[in-house]
Amino acid sequence: MNRLSSNLVTWSTKGLAPTPDVDALLQDLHQRFGRRDDLWVFGYASLIWRPEFETDERRPARVHGWHRALRMRSHINRGTPERHGLVFALLSGGACRGEVYRLPVARADEELRRLWAREMPTGVYTPRWLPCHTPDGTVPALAFTLSRRHEACLAPMDDHAMLEILRHARGRYGTTLDYLVQTAQALRARGIHDRDIERLMTLAGRHRLLGPSATQAQASPAEDPFSR
């Protein structure tokens, strides 16, 4: 067990400071664990289909005690202040399937800075070290979680409200609908069935919001890597 693994339990329960200051995180990393271990990152939504960092290894992974939910308000990337969109967040409770990415120690600082600039410009997330179970063993990975008490965490909404967002919300990176579809397709391609995402895709399809490619992908999911 490396130093990162041995300290994982105590650190994961406390989380890291919800701050956009990556220097503080790097300093804490180096003080706690030195510069000897590679860094793992857990992806559960857009990091899967648009990671934007170089990784030496990726594995299917499962975390317990957290689940993926389309409940984080987006005023910039997938919506505007006048008409907010939604993005996925990792909320407490349940379990979540995704992927982990290994960043070699030689590039960890550089890649983490790029990741931090993307995920933490406003400090909305609480970064945590979570034990991620993979077919090759459990690894400690950095995950971006959202507190249920944060103002950006919205209550579950009814289908009418969700459809309004899927029809109209658009931000600098595109629509909430496109974001949902790309996440659904990326999970299906990796053999991951997310019941809530499939329900939303069915809702969007029933109201004729989906193109043919999204419908076709739903009919042919990939093999589940955890079933081998």
Accessible surface in RSA format (square Angstrom, percent):
REM  Atomic radii and reference values for relative SASA: ProtOr
REM  Chains: A
REM  Algorithm: Lee & Richards
REM  Probe-radius: 1.40
REM  Slices: 20
REM RES _ NUM      All-atoms   Total-Side   Main-Chain    Non-polar    All polar
REM                ABS   REL    ABS   REL    ABS   REL    ABS   REL    ABS   REL
RES MET A   1   192.24  99.6 101.44  67.1  90.80 216.2 103.03  87.6  89.21 118.2
RES ASN A   2    64.46  44.5  50.65  48.9  13.82  33.3  26.61  64.0  37.86  36.6
RES ARG A   3    92.96  39.0  90.45  46.1   2.51   6.0  37.90  51.8  55.06  33.4
RES LEU A   4     6.24   3.5   6.24   4.5   0.00   0.0   6.24   4.4   0.00   0.0
RES SER A   5    28.93  24.4  21.68  28.9   7.25  16.7  11.15  23.7  17.78  24.9
RES SER A   6    68.41  57.8  38.44  51.3  29.97  69.0  32.51  69.2  35.90  50.3
RES ASN A   7    57.29  39.5  56.28  54.4   1.00   2.4   3.17   7.6  54.12  52.3
RES LEU A   8    13.05   7.3  12.51   9.0   0.54   1.4  13.05   9.2   0.00   0.0
RES VAL A   9   107.90  71.0 106.50  96.4   1.40   3.4 107.80  93.7   0.10   0.3
RES THR A  10    85.77  61.0  81.73  82.9   4.04   9.6  74.60 100.2  11.17  16.9
RES TRP A  11     5.71   2.3   4.36   2.1   1.35   3.2   2.60   1.4   3.12   5.1
RES SER A  12    16.11  13.6  11.79  15.7   4.33  10.0   2.33   5.0  13.78  19.3
RES THR A  13   100.06  71.2  70.02  71.0  30.04  71.6  68.48  92.0  31.58  47.7
RES LYS A  14   162.64  79.3 131.09  80.4  31.56  75.1  83.56  75.2  79.08  84.2
RES GLY A  15     8.96  11.1   0.00   N/A   8.96  11.1   0.17   0.5   8.79  19.7
RES LEU A  16    13.39   7.5   5.89   4.2   7.50  18.9   9.94   7.0   3.46   9.3
RES ALA A  17    66.47  61.1  49.66  76.6  16.80  38.2  55.54  78.2  10.92  28.9
RES PRO A  18    83.03  60.5  65.79  60.0  17.24  62.7  65.96  54.5  17.08 106.1
RES THR A  19    36.01  25.6  35.25  35.7   0.76   1.8  24.25  32.6  11.76  17.8
RES PRO A  20    75.18  54.8  59.92  54.6  15.26  55.5  60.14  49.6  15.04  93.5
RES ASP A  21    66.51  46.6  59.60  59.3   6.91  16.3  26.19  61.6  40.32  40.2
RES VAL A  22    20.87  13.7  19.91  18.0   0.96   2.3  19.91  17.3   0.96   2.6
RES ASP A  23    77.57  54.3  73.00  72.7   4.56  10.8  28.69  67.5  48.88  48.7
RES ALA A  24    45.84  42.2  35.56  54.9  10.29  23.4  40.46  57.0   5.38  14.3
RES LEU A  25     9.77   5.4   4.67   3.3   5.10  12.8   9.11   6.4   0.65   1.8
RES LEU A  26     7.44   4.1   7.44   5.3   0.00   0.0   7.44   5.2   0.00   0.0
RES GLN A  27   106.88  59.8 101.69  74.3   5.20  12.4  30.69  65.3  76.19  57.8
RES ASP A  28    39.70  27.8  37.99  37.8   1.72   4.1  12.76  30.0  26.94  26.9
RES LEU A  29    18.23  10.2  17.97  12.9   0.26   0.6  17.97  12.6   0.26   0.7
RES HIS A  30    43.22  23.6  33.61  23.4   9.61  24.6  32.37  33.4  10.85  12.6
RES GLN A  31   125.82  70.4  93.24  68.1  32.57  77.6  42.91  91.3  82.91  62.9
RES ARG A  32    98.32  41.3  83.58  42.6  14.74  35.1  24.56  33.6  73.76  44.7
RES PHE A  33     5.76   2.9   5.70   3.5   0.05   0.1   5.70   3.5   0.05   0.2
RES GLY A  34    24.15  29.8   0.00   N/A  24.15  29.8  15.84  43.5   8.31  18.6
RES ARG A  35   154.67  64.9 137.05  69.9  17.62  41.9  59.83  81.8  94.84  57.5
RES ARG A  36   166.28  69.8 138.62  70.7  27.66  65.9  70.19  95.9  96.10  58.2
RES ASP A  37    35.57  24.9  21.06  21.0  14.51  34.3   7.84  18.5  27.72  27.7
RES ASP A  38    42.85  30.0  33.57  33.4   9.29  22.0   7.79  18.3  35.07  35.0
RES LEU A  39     8.13   4.5   7.72   5.5   0.41   1.0   8.13   5.7   0.00   0.0
RES TRP A  40    21.31   8.6  21.31  10.3   0.00   0.0   7.29   3.9  14.01  22.7
RES VAL A  41     0.00   0.0   0.00   0.0   0.00   0.0   0.00   0.0   0.00   0.0
RES PHE A  42     0.41   0.2   0.00   0.0   0.41   1.1   0.00   0.0   0.41   1.2
RES GLY A  43     0.00   0.0   0.00   N/A   0.00   0.0   0.00   0.0   0.00   0.0
RES TYR A  44    15.20   7.1  14.37   8.2   0.83   2.2  11.32   8.5   3.88   4.8
RES ALA A  45     5.76   5.3   4.09   6.3   1.67   3.8   4.09   5.8   1.67   4.4
RES SER A  46    17.84  15.1  17.07  22.8   0.77   1.8   1.18   2.5  16.66  23.3
RES LEU A  47    10.59   5.9  10.12   7.2   0.47   1.2  10.12   7.1   0.47   1.3
RES ILE A  48     3.11   1.8   0.44   0.3   2.67   6.4   0.44   0.3   2.67   7.2
RES TRP A  49    54.73  22.0  24.35  11.8  30.38  71.3  29.57  15.8  25.16  40.8
RES ARG A  50    66.86  28.1  63.77  32.5   3.08   7.3  47.11  64.4  19.75  12.0
RES PRO A  51    32.69  23.8  31.81  29.0   0.88   3.2  31.81  26.3   0.88   5.4
RES GLU A  52    86.71  49.8  66.42  50.2  20.29  48.3  41.38  80.0  45.33  37.0
RES PHE A  53    13.96   7.0   0.86   0.5  13.10  34.1   2.84   1.7  11.12  31.8
RES GLU A  54   104.94  60.2 100.13  75.8   4.81  11.5  36.24  70.1  68.70  56.1
RES THR A  55    40.70  28.9  15.69  15.9  25.01  59.6  15.69  21.1  25.01  37.8
RES ASP A  56    79.41  55.6  45.71  45.5  33.70  79.7  13.41  31.6  66.00  65.8
RES GLU A  57    54.10  31.1  45.65  34.5   8.45  20.1  28.81  55.7  25.29  20.6
RES ARG A  58   103.03  43.3  81.87  41.7  21.16  50.4  45.83  62.6  57.20  34.7
RES ARG A  59    39.55  16.6  38.20  19.5   1.35   3.2   7.33  10.0  32.23  19.5
RES PRO A  60    35.70  26.0  35.70  32.5   0.00   0.0  35.70  29.5   0.00   0.0
RES ALA A  61     0.14   0.1   0.00   0.0   0.14   0.3   0.00   0.0   0.14   0.4
RES ARG A  62    65.08  27.3  65.08  33.2   0.00   0.0   7.35  10.0  57.73  35.0
RES VAL A  63     1.82   1.2   1.82   1.6   0.00   0.0   1.82   1.6   0.00   0.0
RES HIS A  64   109.62  59.9  89.17  62.0  20.45  52.3  64.61  66.6  45.01  52.4
RES GLY A  65    37.12  45.8   0.00   N/A  37.12  45.8  29.62  81.3   7.50  16.8
RES TRP A  66    37.40  15.0  37.40  18.1   0.00   0.0  26.04  13.9  11.36  18.4
RES HIS A  67    43.18  23.6  43.18  30.0   0.00   0.0  30.17  31.1  13.01  15.1
RES ARG A  68    13.25   5.6   5.40   2.8   7.85  18.7   1.20   1.6  12.05   7.3
RES ALA A  69    12.63  11.6   7.82  12.1   4.82  11.0  12.63  17.8   0.00   0.0
RES LEU A  70    11.22   6.2   2.74   2.0   8.48  21.3   2.74   1.9   8.48  22.8
RES ARG A  71    46.47  19.5  46.11  23.5   0.36   0.9  19.22  26.3  27.25  16.5
RES MET A  72    18.30   9.5  18.30  12.1   0.00   0.0  18.30  15.6   0.00   0.0
RES ARG A  73    66.48  27.9  56.19  28.6  10.29  24.5   2.96   4.0  63.52  38.5
RES SER A  74     9.55   8.1   4.76   6.3   4.79  11.0   6.99  14.9   2.55   3.6
RES HIS A  75    77.27  42.2  69.82  48.5   7.45  19.1  39.63  40.8  37.64  43.8
RES ILE A  76    99.94  56.9  93.96  70.0   5.98  14.4  97.05  69.9   2.89   7.8
RES ASN A  77    48.62  33.5  47.70  46.1   0.93   2.2   4.86  11.7  43.76  42.3
RES ARG A  78     9.31   3.9   9.31   4.7   0.00   0.0   0.45   0.6   8.86   5.4
RES GLY A  79     1.09   1.3   0.00   N/A   1.09   1.3   0.00   0.0   1.09   2.4
RES THR A  80    49.12  34.9  48.90  49.6   0.22   0.5  44.81  60.2   4.32   6.5
RES PRO A  81    99.37  72.4  73.61  67.1  25.76  93.6  73.94  61.1  25.42 158.0
RES GLU A  82   155.81  89.5 115.69  87.5  40.12  95.5  73.60 142.4  82.21  67.1
RES ARG A  83   114.94  48.3 110.83  56.5   4.11   9.8  31.43  43.0  83.51  50.6
RES HIS A  84    55.21  30.2  51.30  35.7   3.90  10.0  26.86  27.7  28.34  33.0
RES GLY A  85     0.00   0.0   0.00   N/A   0.00   0.0   0.00   0.0   0.00   0.0
RES LEU A  86     0.00   0.0   0.00   0.0   0.00   0.0   0.00   0.0   0.00   0.0
RES VAL A  87    16.56  10.9  16.56  15.0   0.00   0.0  16.56  14.4   0.00   0.0
RES PHE A  88     5.61   2.8   3.12   1.9   2.49   6.5   3.12   1.9   2.49   7.1
RES ALA A  89     0.00   0.0   0.00   0.0   0.00   0.0   0.00   0.0   0.00   0.0
RES LEU A  90     0.00   0.0   0.00   0.0   0.00   0.0   0.00   0.0   0.00   0.0
RES LEU A  91     0.00   0.0   0.00   0.0   0.00   0.0   0.00   0.0   0.00   0.0
RES SER A  92    46.58  39.4  45.16  60.3   1.42   3.3  31.29  66.6  15.29  21.4
RES GLY A  93    34.41  42.4   0.00   N/A  34.41  42.4  32.97  90.5   1.44   3.2
RES GLY A  94    58.62  72.3   0.00   N/A  58.62  72.3  37.87 103.9  20.75  46.5
RES ALA A  95    52.84  48.6  30.49  47.1  22.35  50.8  30.90  43.5  21.94  58.1
RES CYS A  96     4.71   3.6   0.03   0.0   4.68  11.0   4.41  11.2   0.30   0.3
RES ARG A  97    43.29  18.2  41.97  21.4   1.32   3.1  19.66  26.9  23.64  14.3
RES GLY A  98     0.47   0.6   0.00   N/A   0.47   0.6   0.00   0.0   0.47   1.0
RES GLU A  99    14.92   8.6  14.92  11.3   0.00   0.0   0.74   1.4  14.18  11.6
RES VAL A 100     0.00   0.0   0.00   0.0   0.00   0.0   0.00   0.0   0.00   0.0
RES TYR A 101     0.04   0.0   0.04   0.0   0.00   0.0   0.04   0.0   0.00   0.0
RES ARG A 102    57.17  24.0  57.17  29.1   0.00   0.0  12.17  16.6  45.00  27.3
RES LEU A 103     0.16   0.1   0.16   0.1   0.00   0.0   0.16   0.1   0.00   0.0
RES PRO A 104    18.84  13.7  18.84  17.2   0.00   0.0  18.84  15.6   0.00   0.0
RES VAL A 105    58.16  38.3  46.73  42.3  11.43  27.5  46.73  40.6  11.43  31.0
RES ALA A 106    98.87  90.9  56.07  86.5  42.79  97.3  67.05  94.4  31.82  84.3
RES ARG A 107    67.07  28.2  65.65  33.5   1.42   3.4  39.25  53.6  27.82  16.9
RES ALA A 108    11.71  10.8  11.63  17.9   0.09   0.2  11.71  16.5   0.00   0.0
RES ASP A 109    45.61  31.9  44.68  44.5   0.93   2.2  23.84  56.1  21.76  21.7
RES GLU A 110   102.82  59.0  96.22  72.8   6.60  15.7  38.97  75.4  63.86  52.1
RES GLU A 111     2.60   1.5   2.52   1.9   0.07   0.2   0.00   0.0   2.60   2.1
RES LEU A 112     0.38   0.2   0.38   0.3   0.00   0.0   0.38   0.3   0.00   0.0
RES ARG A 113   107.38  45.1 102.77  52.4   4.61  11.0  42.78  58.5  64.60  39.1
RES ARG A 114   109.63  46.0  97.24  49.6  12.39  29.5  45.95  62.8  63.68  38.6
RES LEU A 115     3.52   2.0   0.26   0.2   3.26   8.2   3.43   2.4   0.10   0.3
RES TRP A 116     5.44   2.2   4.87   2.4   0.58   1.4   4.87   2.6   0.58   0.9
RES ALA A 117    75.74  69.6  51.10  78.9  24.64  56.0  62.64  88.2  13.09  34.7
RES ARG A 118    47.43  19.9  25.06  12.8  22.37  53.3  31.90  43.6  15.53   9.4
RES GLU A 119    23.44  13.5  19.09  14.4   4.35  10.4   2.17   4.2  21.27  17.4
RES MET A 120     0.96   0.5   0.00   0.0   0.96   2.3   0.00   0.0   0.96   1.3
RES PRO A 121    84.38  61.5  54.10  49.3  30.27 110.0  63.06  52.1  21.32 132.5
RES THR A 122   101.54  72.2  70.01  71.0  31.53  75.1  65.72  88.3  35.82  54.2
RES GLY A 123     9.51  11.7   0.00   N/A   9.51  11.7   1.57   4.3   7.93  17.8
RES VAL A 124    19.37  12.7  15.75  14.3   3.62   8.7  16.70  14.5   2.67   7.2
RES TYR A 125    17.34   8.1  17.34   9.9   0.00   0.0   4.16   3.1  13.18  16.2
RES THR A 126    21.33  15.2  21.33  21.6   0.00   0.0   9.00  12.1  12.33  18.6
RES PRO A 127     0.00   0.0   0.00   0.0   0.00   0.0   0.00   0.0   0.00   0.0
RES ARG A 128    46.30  19.4  46.18  23.5   0.11   0.3   0.31   0.4  45.99  27.9
RES TRP A 129     0.61   0.2   0.45   0.2   0.17   0.4   0.45   0.2   0.17   0.3
RES LEU A 130     7.66   4.3   7.66   5.5   0.00   0.0   7.66   5.4   0.00   0.0
RES PRO A 131    54.09  39.4  53.48  48.7   0.61   2.2  53.48  44.2   0.61   3.8
RES CYS A 132     0.00   0.0   0.00   0.0   0.00   0.0   0.00   0.0   0.00   0.0
RES HIS A 133    63.80  34.9  63.64  44.2   0.16   0.4  45.11  46.5  18.69  21.7
RES THR A 134    12.39   8.8   0.00   0.0  12.39  29.5   0.00   0.0  12.39  18.7
RES PRO A 135    73.79  53.8  33.17  30.2  40.62 147.7  43.93  36.3  29.86 185.6
RES ASP A 136   108.22  75.8  73.85  73.5  34.38  81.3  23.57  55.5  84.66  84.4
RES GLY A 137    38.11  47.0   0.00   N/A  38.11  47.0  34.99  96.0   3.11   7.0
RES THR A 138    75.37  53.6  45.62  46.2  29.75  70.9  29.28  39.3  46.09  69.7
RES VAL A 139    14.96   9.8  14.87  13.5   0.09   0.2  14.96  13.0   0.00   0.0
RES PRO A 140     8.47   6.2   8.39   7.6   0.08   0.3   8.39   6.9   0.08   0.5
RES ALA A 141     0.00   0.0   0.00   0.0   0.00   0.0   0.00   0.0   0.00   0.0
RES LEU A 142     0.00   0.0   0.00   0.0   0.00   0.0   0.00   0.0   0.00   0.0
RES ALA A 143     0.00   0.0   0.00   0.0   0.00   0.0   0.00   0.0   0.00   0.0
RES PHE A 144     3.63   1.8   3.50   2.2   0.13   0.3   3.50   2.1   0.13   0.4
RES THR A 145     1.44   1.0   1.44   1.5   0.00   0.0   0.00   0.0   1.44   2.2
RES LEU A 146     2.24   1.2   0.00   0.0   2.24   5.6   0.42   0.3   1.82   4.9
RES SER A 147    40.16  33.9  28.90  38.6  11.27  26.0  35.32  75.2   4.84   6.8
RES ARG A 148   114.18  47.9  91.45  46.6  22.74  54.1  49.60  67.8  64.58  39.1
RES ARG A 149   221.73  93.1 187.71  95.7  34.02  81.0  81.89 111.9 139.83  84.7
RES HIS A 150    62.84  34.3  51.83  36.0  11.02  28.2  43.06  44.4  19.78  23.0
RES GLU A 151   138.38  79.4 116.80  88.4  21.58  51.4  45.81  88.6  92.56  75.6
RES ALA A 152    10.51   9.7  10.51  16.2   0.00   0.0  10.51  14.8   0.00   0.0
RES CYS A 153    16.89  12.8   1.03   1.1  15.87  37.3   0.00   0.0  16.89  18.2
RES LEU A 154    31.07  17.3  29.02  20.8   2.05   5.2  31.07  21.8   0.00   0.0
RES ALA A 155    74.65  68.6  59.37  91.6  15.28  34.8  62.31  87.7  12.34  32.7
RES PRO A 156   105.40  76.8  79.97  72.9  25.44  92.5  83.73  69.1  21.67 134.7
RES MET A 157    53.43  27.7  26.04  17.2  27.39  65.2  33.34  28.3  20.10  26.6
RES ASP A 158    97.22  68.1  80.94  80.6  16.27  38.5  45.73 107.6  51.48  51.3
RES ASP A 159    53.81  37.7  50.59  50.3   3.22   7.6  20.32  47.8  33.49  33.4
RES HIS A 160   130.74  71.5 125.61  87.3   5.13  13.1  83.88  86.5  46.86  54.5
RES ALA A 161    37.85  34.8  32.95  50.8   4.90  11.2  36.81  51.8   1.05   2.8
RES MET A 162    13.03   6.7  13.03   8.6   0.00   0.0  13.03  11.1   0.00   0.0
RES LEU A 163    10.24   5.7  10.24   7.3   0.00   0.0  10.24   7.2   0.00   0.0
RES GLU A 164    62.81  36.1  62.60  47.4   0.21   0.5  25.48  49.3  37.32  30.5
RES ILE A 165    15.71   8.9  14.94  11.1   0.78   1.9  15.67  11.3   0.04   0.1
RES LEU A 166     3.16   1.8   0.00   0.0   3.16   7.9   0.00   0.0   3.16   8.5
RES ARG A 167   104.23  43.8  70.32  35.8  33.91  80.7  25.96  35.5  78.27  47.4
RES HIS A 168    90.68  49.6  68.79  47.8  21.90  56.0  46.27  47.7  44.41  51.7
RES ALA A 169     0.69   0.6   0.00   0.0   0.69   1.6   0.03   0.0   0.66   1.7
RES ARG A 170   149.69  62.9 142.18  72.5   7.51  17.9  51.00  69.7  98.70  59.8
RES GLY A 171    14.94  18.4   0.00   N/A  14.94  18.4   6.68  18.3   8.26  18.5
RES ARG A 172   160.18  67.3 115.92  59.1  44.26 105.4  54.54  74.5 105.64  64.0
RES TYR A 173   105.97  49.5  82.06  46.7  23.90  62.2  55.02  41.3  50.95  62.8
RES GLY A 174    14.85  18.3   0.00   N/A  14.85  18.3  13.43  36.9   1.41   3.2
RES THR A 175    19.01  13.5  19.01  19.3   0.00   0.0  17.94  24.1   1.07   1.6
RES THR A 176     0.00   0.0   0.00   0.0   0.00   0.0   0.00   0.0   0.00   0.0
RES LEU A 177    25.87  14.4  25.83  18.5   0.04   0.1  25.83  18.1   0.04   0.1
RES ASP A 178    67.38  47.2  66.46  66.2   0.91   2.2  10.15  23.9  57.22  57.1
RES TYR A 179    11.57   5.4  11.57   6.6   0.00   0.0   6.63   5.0   4.95   6.1
RES LEU A 180     0.00   0.0   0.00   0.0   0.00   0.0   0.00   0.0   0.00   0.0
RES VAL A 181    21.83  14.4  21.83  19.8   0.00   0.0  21.83  19.0   0.00   0.0
RES GLN A 182    69.67  39.0  66.75  48.8   2.91   6.9  22.85  48.6  46.82  35.5
RES THR A 183     0.51   0.4   0.51   0.5   0.00   0.0   0.51   0.7   0.00   0.0
RES ALA A 184     0.33   0.3   0.00   0.0   0.33   0.8   0.33   0.5   0.00   0.0
RES GLN A 185    50.48  28.2  46.53  34.0   3.95   9.4  16.36  34.8  34.11  25.9
RES ALA A 186     9.41   8.7   3.76   5.8   5.66  12.9   8.81  12.4   0.61   1.6
RES LEU A 187     2.42   1.3   2.42   1.7   0.00   0.0   2.42   1.7   0.00   0.0
RES ARG A 188    11.46   4.8  10.80   5.5   0.65   1.6  10.75  14.7   0.70   0.4
RES ALA A 189    67.88  62.4  40.65  62.7  27.23  61.9  50.56  71.2  17.32  45.9
RES ARG A 190    68.53  28.8  60.44  30.8   8.09  19.3  28.18  38.5  40.35  24.5
RES GLY A 191    10.44  12.9   0.00   N/A  10.44  12.9   3.09   8.5   7.35  16.5
RES ILE A 192     5.98   3.4   2.58   1.9   3.41   8.2   3.40   2.5   2.58   7.0
RES HIS A 193   138.30  75.6 112.06  77.9  26.24  67.1  81.29  83.8  57.01  66.3
RES ASP A 194    18.80  13.2  14.01  13.9   4.79  11.3   6.21  14.6  12.59  12.6
RES ARG A 195   192.71  80.9 185.53  94.6   7.18  17.1  70.48  96.3 122.23  74.1
RES ASP A 196    80.79  56.6  79.85  79.5   0.94   2.2  22.13  52.1  58.67  58.5
RES ILE A 197     2.16   1.2   2.16   1.6   0.00   0.0   2.16   1.6   0.00   0.0
RES GLU A 198    23.02  13.2  22.66  17.1   0.36   0.9  17.79  34.4   5.23   4.3
RES ARG A 199   117.44  49.3 110.35  56.3   7.09  16.9  67.93  92.8  49.51  30.0
RES LEU A 200    10.81   6.0  10.81   7.7   0.00   0.0  10.81   7.6   0.00   0.0
RES MET A 201     0.82   0.4   0.07   0.0   0.75   1.8   0.07   0.1   0.75   1.0
RES THR A 202    67.53  48.0  60.24  61.1   7.30  17.4  52.80  70.9  14.73  22.3
RES LEU A 203     2.60   1.4   2.42   1.7   0.17   0.4   2.46   1.7   0.14   0.4
RES ALA A 204     0.00   0.0   0.00   0.0   0.00   0.0   0.00   0.0   0.00   0.0
RES GLY A 205    32.13  39.6   0.00   N/A  32.13  39.6  17.44  47.9  14.69  32.9
RES ARG A 206   153.09  64.3 121.24  61.8  31.84  75.8  74.20 101.4  78.89  47.8
RES HIS A 207    72.74  39.8  56.18  39.0  16.56  42.4  41.94  43.2  30.80  35.8
RES ARG A 208   222.69  93.5 192.83  98.3  29.86  71.1  69.87  95.5 152.82  92.6
RES LEU A 209    41.28  23.0  21.84  15.6  19.43  48.9  26.59  18.7  14.69  39.5
RES LEU A 210    32.54  18.1   5.65   4.0  26.89  67.6   7.98   5.6  24.56  66.1
RES GLY A 211    37.81  46.6   0.00   N/A  37.81  46.6  26.93  73.9  10.88  24.4
RES PRO A 212   104.40  76.1  96.79  88.2   7.62  27.7 103.79  85.7   0.61   3.8
RES SER A 213    74.06  62.6  69.46  92.7   4.60  10.6  45.98  97.9  28.08  39.3
RES ALA A 214     2.59   2.4   2.42   3.7   0.17   0.4   2.42   3.4   0.17   0.5
RES THR A 215    79.86  56.8  76.59  77.6   3.27   7.8  62.89  84.5  16.97  25.6
RES GLN A 216   125.22  70.0 115.18  84.2  10.04  23.9  45.57  97.0  79.65  60.4
RES ALA A 217    31.52  29.0  22.10  34.1   9.42  21.4  29.97  42.2   1.55   4.1
RES GLN A 218    69.70  39.0  56.02  40.9  13.69  32.6  19.33  41.1  50.37  38.2
RES ALA A 219    87.97  80.9  51.41  79.3  36.56  83.2  61.94  87.2  26.03  68.9
RES SER A 220    84.20  71.1  61.56  82.2  22.63  52.1  47.17 100.4  37.03  51.9
RES PRO A 221    91.54  66.7  69.80  63.6  21.73  79.0  70.09  57.9  21.45 133.3
RES ALA A 222    43.71  40.2  23.91  36.9  19.80  45.0  33.87  47.7   9.84  26.1
RES GLU A 223   109.34  62.8  87.65  66.3  21.69  51.6  46.17  89.3  63.17  51.6
RES ASP A 224    45.13  31.6  41.19  41.0   3.94   9.3  16.39  38.6  28.74  28.7
RES PRO A 225    14.44  10.5   9.91   9.0   4.53  16.5   9.91   8.2   4.53  28.1
RES PHE A 226    53.88  27.0  22.10  13.7  31.79  82.7  26.07  15.8  27.81  79.6
RES SER A 227    79.82  67.4  42.16  56.3  37.65  86.7  42.03  89.5  37.79  52.9
RES ARG A 228   200.49  84.2 129.40  66.0  71.09 169.3  83.84 114.6 116.65  70.7
END  Absolute sums over single chains surface
CHAIN  1 A    11154.4       8819.3       2335.1       5857.4       5297.0
END  Absolute sums over all chains
TOTAL         11154.4       8819.3       2335.1       5857.4       5297.0
